[in-house]
């Protein structure tokens, strides 16, 4: 079963959040709707700007931990490499 590592942003180059999920569409929807209290709700972080698919939960968690250790500049560069205009990728998942 695939798992995903994802990055949400409050705005281009804004506050970032990195997470892991087995259901990317559902999880991003929950962030967008502020269903769960926490960091993303508090700071208005709702835009899916980056994600990677992994083979299983273990590899997703390892990748998440690596990304969280990266400097902010590295994270921004990773987003801008694949999504230079910081577009919300969520709508593309629904197609």
Number of C-alpha atoms within 10 A of each C-alpha: 7 15 20 23 24 22 25 26 23 17 16 16 15 11 14 22 18 17 20 22 18 17 11 21 13 11 16 20 14 14 21 19 11 17 11 11 9 10 13 20 16 9 13 16 21 24 22 24 26 24 18 14 16 17 11 13 17 11 16 23 18 12 17 19 15 10 19 13 10 11 10 14 10 12 19 21 14 16 21 16 11 12 15 13 11 18 14 16 15 18 10 7 8 7 5
